[in-house]
Amino acid sequence: MYDHIKPHEVITADRSSIWLNLYQMWKQRDLIRMLTMRSIRGRYQQSLLGIFWALITPVCYMVILNVFFGLLGGFSSGDETPYSIFLLAAIVPYQFFAKCLGDGAGAVLSNEALIGKVYFPRIIFPIVTTLSASVDFIIAFLFFCVCFVVLKQPIDMHLLVLPVAILGVAILGAASAVFVSALTVKYRDVRYALPTITQLMFFGSPVWYPSTIVPEKYHILWGINPLAGVIEGFRWCFFGTETASVKLIISSTVTTIFVGIFGIIYFNKIQRELSDMI
Amino acid sequence: MSNDIPNTPVLSEAKTSEDIEQTTVDSSEVLQVEDDSEYAIRIKGLNKCFEPYGYQQFRHVPMRLYRNSKTLWRNLKLRLQGKPVVKPGPRGFWATKDINLDIKKGEVVGIIGRNGSGKTTLLKLITQVTHPTSGRIEIYGRISALLGVGTGFHPMFTGRQNVYMGGMILGLSRDEIDKRFDEIVEFSEIGEFIDKRVKHYSTGMRSRLGFAVAVQLEAEILLLDEVLAVGDAGFQRKCLTEIRKMRESGRTILLVSHNTNAVKTYCDRAVLLEEGEVVRDGAPADVVSFYLANMFEDGKAKALGAGQERMGNGAVIIDNYWFEDELGRKVASPVCGETMTLCFEYVCASPDSTTDVEIGIAIKDEGGKYLSRISTEKTGYGFKKMQENGVMRVTIPRLPLIPGIYGFDYRMTAEGDEADYIVDAGEFTVAEGDFFGTGMCENHSPILLDQVWTLGDLREDDNETEVAEDDQQSAA
């Protein structure tokens, strides 16, 4: 019976490692998979259109933005790219980010029942949130690809960088979820502030306007908003225009990495107190 | 507590400098270090302090400054007014204080103590649900825990999903859980409800499934918190049978329970916690009797129904109660099998106009289940004439309650009108005693009955009574 004796556990009052324990997460992969599946299924339970919402929301966004900013506001992509697909290329990553942020806020809090009674690495909660949001992202992304082909957009070498761009989106989403989930436990105010922050990020990122609208000398500063560069990079892979700002992309990448590291450190720092604070 | 065992096998990455010295000194002990530990859990100097609610929020932030500035301002004002400055009270609540425990493999340890004595916190610290403020816990083996009713269950998941999740948290693979799944369902008697969401389960179903998961997933160490407090009698019996089986198969069990009899019967060792400290650690019988004897102060009168709502017109009321033994001495707790006298100090507002006073006491067990009612009405002892104040006494020869904790409701009527009525008016412990005169005590049933057993031939009915009488005489 004592075959499994090897993984002795030592609990001390010392602070646990502040770094991401990937091995621990790998050990819990079954659990992560199950919680993710459950979260996706639970999300669309008792809804008529189910998973189609992953399509409906970005399309609606696109139509609304197209009407108000494109037709009425006179905005355009800044080059020959059709405004609609230009919008969609930004809406898809933006929606993913907004979902990570929004669901991340409740990721730990809503699992109160579990946290007070059983232990497993708490970081699994925001990770599961990110994974379940990425399912929506994949659906929306595939829809975007279809539109991209249907609209006969030119395909060039830029597409080779796409995996890196997607990785950037994923890292930003996960990092925000991890950070926000921990922060919300400590300061419940975050929950109320988040909708406003998400709105601000929407207007502060090149979603419905090309990055050229902002003078280039401010692009490094602009990159403090990690979403701006991530969206720009994502869009650059598809349209590869001269107008894309390399400065913005690099600056945002730095911010994203910073958010990621800071989020994990912060989460690990307060994860031992989680059950006492909830 | 024997912490000073020299050849302590500590796992390599957790060695303290002391341990390394010891292992290098004696080469024969190095071998033992490689061998698996004889311990299941070792706890050293464990402390846990809960900070008051909201305090964490103010730890490093500007809010702290705001708070401090408010305190400074208040103190300044007090100083100017020439009043003494109020010092802030001690922050935080120490749920466990310097706990040292070594639990050997295969030991079944009962943890007892009053509410709030730190029992549950101790289990939560071992399962890492909450983290120690200082100290160290070493765990040798996998831990499966059941902290209260239906715990570790996600209410939105079905029973099936929860079973899998429980297994995965424990580190089992999907296949390993598959293998045990049917046993779990069968043990929990949950039937087709296994595919229903846990939030629709009854408390009994939750506790059954929780216990089944904890038990059937075969972790080496099992932590059970108050599992016996829920569920019906059948389920409790099943739990106890299972605990006995696990004990035989050499699993380590930590059992937190208010059921002192279960601790005495099923545990190899008992630990008594009081205010977060280990007060007694040893043989269950000793620890339990120490606990029961010290639950209340010695033989003092206690206020009846302190903090409870009083009902009735107050024509006659009872203020205090205490227990006396056969010789009329005040005792802390009545003894099983001995004469118990329960005394009530009464006050009567107008003794002349108050007649026909009846009193009834309903005795309950720890779980609140009524066991017996003693009263003046049914027994024909009703009091006709009262004084301004005095004592009512009720004597029960050979107290037929097993050792444990009991509570009672009390109601008094005067001329049929309710004079005084308190639910949960008081509580008492029954100390161990020798009811049957055999030195043995019945632990499982709450009520002890006088009994006579006979052995006879299989004969016609009319002769049987005679035989029984004969045997009774010879027994006497």
Interface residues (C-beta under 8 A of the other chain):
Chain A: M1 Y2 H4 I5 P7 H8 E9 V10 I11 T12 A13 K27 Q28 D30 L31 M34 L35 R38 G42 N111 A113 L114 I115 G116 K117 V118 Y119 F120 K186 Y187 R272 E273 S275 D276 M277
Chain B: L11 E13 A14 D36 S37 N47 F50 E51 Q56 Q57 K105 K124 L125 I126 T127 Q128 V129 T130 H131 P132 T133 S134 G135 R136 I137 E138 I139 Y140 G141 R142 I143 A145 L147 G148 T151 G152 F153 H154 P155 M156 F157 Q161 Y164 M165 G166 M168 I169 G171 S173 R174 E218 E220 S249 G250 R251
